[in-house]
Amino acid sequence: MFTVGPAEPENTLLTTVSEGEIKRLLHCGKFLNEIRRQIINVIHERNAAVQKSDSLEWELRNLRQDMIQLGENLYEASEETNR
């Protein structure tokens, strides 16, 4: 048989938190903040790497176009020399 005690008032803590538990939770919070900080740093580093990659890709495209133009100019110059 079950007995029912008086109702608990609303917004009351059903358990108490020990000092050790509070310290553990604070330590976990600091640990999570450090993880968060490192994730933010990694995201910033990734964004910088993507920007650098985009810049290098643009420079490489320009260099390729310059090399193509140089090849065309050399070809035209050799044709004129052979005439």
BAFI-3210 file (N, C-alpha, C; in Angstrom, 3 decimals, decimal comma, padded with zeros to 6 digits):
// residues 83
n [1|2|3|4|5|6|7|8|9|10|11|12|13|14|15|16|17|18|19|20|21|22|23|24|25|26|27|28|29|30|31|32|33|34|35|36|37|38|39|40|41|42|43|44|45|46|47|48|49|50|51|52|53|54|55|56|57|58|59|60|61|62|63|64|65|66|67|68|69|70|71|72|73|74|75|76|77|78|79|80|81|82|83]
n.u [000,843|000,456|001,436|000,605|002,261|002,204|001,622|004,292|005,418|005,260|008,112|010,169|013,279|013,943|016,093|019,175|022,192|025,470|028,539|030,760|029,604|028,820|031,343|032,310|030,510|031,085|033,713|033,249|031,813|033,798|035,504|033,867|033,583|036,211|036,453|034,532|035,769|038,055|036,871|035,734|038,103|039,220|037,322|037,664|040,311|039,934|038,256|040,039|041,925|040,372|039,850|042,473|043,014|041,126|042,162|044,676|043,835|042,650|044,915|046,394|044,758|045,006|047,761|047,863|046,390|048,117|050,330|049,241|048,725|051,352|052,430|050,882|051,746|054,475|054,230|053,027|055,092|057,112|056,011|055,996|058,721|059,456|058,478]
n.v [-001,172|002,239|005,370|008,777|011,777|015,202|017,732|019,087|022,429|024,701|025,491|024,707|023,345|020,005|018,523|019,021|020,693|019,735|021,209|020,126|019,173|021,578|022,721|020,849|021,224|023,900|023,578|021,949|023,789|025,722|024,142|023,585|026,192|026,667|024,768|025,840|028,307|027,418|026,198|028,424|029,789|027,941|028,044|030,699|030,511|028,672|030,149|032,193|030,651|029,753|032,176|032,851|030,709|031,186|033,580|032,721|030,961|032,747|034,253|032,219|031,602|034,013|033,945|031,692|032,619|034,654|033,104|031,682|033,814|034,704|032,454|032,521|034,972|034,407|032,401|033,825|035,647|033,921|033,009|035,341|035,739|033,590|034,268]
n.w [000,000|-000,726|000,599|000,632|000,956|002,167|-000,305|-002,241|-002,024|-004,809|-006,903|-005,152|-004,094|-004,677|-003,949|-002,227|-003,125|-002,843|-001,569|-002,839|-005,190|-006,352|-006,815|-008,656|-010,778|-011,422|-012,284|-014,521|-016,039|-016,542|-018,049|-020,266|-021,250|-022,062|-024,107|-025,860|-026,435|-027,794|-030,007|-031,281|-031,944|-033,758|-035,789|-036,661|-037,584|-039,652|-041,361|-042,087|-043,452|-045,596|-046,893|-047,643|-049,337|-051,361|-052,338|-053,266|-055,239|-057,034|-057,763|-058,994|-061,182|-062,597|-063,139|-064,769|-066,982|-067,787|-068,552|-070,696|-072,434|-072,842|-074,141|-076,497|-077,539|-077,975|-079,895|-082,008|-082,492|-083,357|-085,721|-087,228|-087,453|-089,028|-091,525]
ca.u [000,000|001,212|000,916|000,924|002,541|001,685|002,138|005,450|005,118|005,892|009,409|011,090|014,291|013,666|017,340|020,171|023,434|026,597|029,628|031,569|028,875|028,918|032,701|032,401|029,756|031,855|034,851|032,698|031,484|035,057|035,977|033,027|033,945|037,490|036,145|033,849|036,767|038,901|036,072|035,656|039,421|039,370|036,451|038,336|041,465|039,401|037,804|041,238|042,512|039,506|040,116|043,801|042,860|040,428|043,108|045,675|043,161|042,503|046,248|046,762|044,011|045,642|049,051|047,563|046,024|049,348|051,147|048,583|048,978|052,768|052,569|050,306|052,643|055,679|053,844|052,865|056,413|057,863|055,425|056,477|060,147|059,565|057,995]
ca.v [000,000|003,487|006,531|010,034|012,836|016,507|018,230|019,996|023,755|024,943|026,167|024,332|022,375|018,680|018,031|020,061|020,488|019,836|022,099|019,375|019,152|022,932|022,866|020,014|021,893|025,075|023,078|021,537|025,015|026,297|023,237|023,825|027,508|026,514|024,077|026,828|029,273|026,771|026,012|029,739|030,040|027,067|028,581|031,887|030,053|028,067|031,236|032,844|029,729|029,768|033,437|032,729|029,758|031,891|034,547|031,976|030,439|033,880|034,544|031,122|031,809|035,125|033,463|030,796|033,467|035,314|032,107|031,431|034,992|034,671|031,415|033,029|036,014|033,748|031,708|034,848|036,197|032,934|032,990|036,534|035,531|032,590|034,820]
ca.w [000,000|-000,837|001,318|-000,037|001,907|001,757|-001,591|-002,163|-002,576|-006,112|-006,953|-004,079|-004,509|-004,135|-003,373|-001,997|-003,863|-001,916|-001,980|-003,809|-006,463|-006,906|-007,350|-009,853|-011,840|-011,835|-013,064|-015,823|-016,772|-017,029|-019,094|-021,445|-021,787|-022,763|-025,368|-026,698|-026,891|-028,790|-031,224|-031,932|-032,550|-034,927|-036,849|-037,197|-038,362|-040,872|-042,231|-042,629|-044,433|-046,784|-047,591|-048,250|-050,436|-052,441|-052,890|-054,034|-056,433|-057,942|-058,290|-059,885|-062,434|-063,313|-063,628|-065,893|-068,119|-068,236|-069,251|-071,987|-073,270|-073,197|-075,163|-077,750|-078,055|-078,498|-081,124|-083,049|-082,801|-084,139|-087,070|-087,936|-087,732|-090,095|-092,801]
c.u [000,891|000,575|001,393|001,110|001,948|002,346|003,310|005,025|005,849|007,207|010,304|012,077|013,966|014,911|018,248|021,437|024,583|027,659|030,515|030,920|028,933|030,296|032,862|031,687|030,482|033,043|034,379|032,359|032,723|035,605|035,186|033,322|035,252|037,280|035,489|034,846|037,643|038,153|035,968|036,978|039,621|038,518|037,090|039,533|041,017|038,953|038,986|041,884|041,691|039,741|041,460|043,736|042,175|041,358|044,150|045,074|043,006|043,854|046,695|046,032|044,632|046,982|048,853|047,218|047,248|050,228|050,555|048,861|050,429|053,018|052,036|051,213|053,914|055,379|053,704|054,217|057,219|057,308|055,923|057,946|060,330|059,104|059,071]
c.v [001,240|004,572|007,781|011,096|014,150|016,962|019,172|021,359|023,940|025,688|025,860|023,325|021,037|018,075|019,219|019,691|020,711|020,790|021,416|019,343|020,522|023,146|022,069|020,679|023,138|024,669|022,648|022,757|025,676|025,461|023,463|025,184|027,443|025,805|025,050|027,826|028,667|026,533|027,322|030,065|029,212|027,581|029,814|031,493|029,434|029,146|031,960|031,963|029,703|031,044|033,388|031,805|030,421|032,877|033,845|031,412|031,546|034,216|033,470|031,235|032,925|034,703|032,550|031,609|034,185|034,353|031,782|032,589|035,027|033,633|031,871|034,085|035,409|033,037|032,703|035,424|035,211|032,835|034,181|036,384|034,572|033,125|035,473]
c.w [000,000|000,007|000,614|001,027|001,425|000,454|-001,349|-002,693|-003,913|-005,937|-005,754|-004,634|-003,862|-003,507|-003,116|-002,752|-002,894|-002,466|-003,021|-005,183|-007,138|-007,518|-008,640|-011,031|-012,344|-012,687|-014,453|-016,673|-017,339|-018,175|-020,382|-022,074|-022,559|-024,102|-026,342|-027,278|-027,984|-030,099|-031,986|-032,613|-033,808|-036,087|-037,473|-038,058|-039,683|-041,853|-042,865|-043,690|-045,718|-047,582|-048,301|-049,461|-051,626|-053,126|-053,756|-055,317|-057,477|-058,584|-059,280|-061,218|-063,261|-063,904|-064,834|-067,136|-068,676|-069,024|-070,622|-072,937|-073,722|-074,288|-076,506|-078,371|-078,650|-079,813|-082,276|-083,460|-083,644|-085,557|-087,879|-088,308|-088,907|-091,445|-093,568]
res [m|f|t|v|g|p|a|e|p|e|n|t|l|l|t|t|v|s|e|g|e|i|k|r|l|l|h|c|g|k|f|l|n|e|i|r|r|q|i|i|n|v|i|h|e|r|n|a|a|v|q|k|s|d|s|l|e|w|e|l|r|n|l|r|q|d|m|i|q|l|g|e|n|l|y|e|a|s|e|e|t|n|r]
***
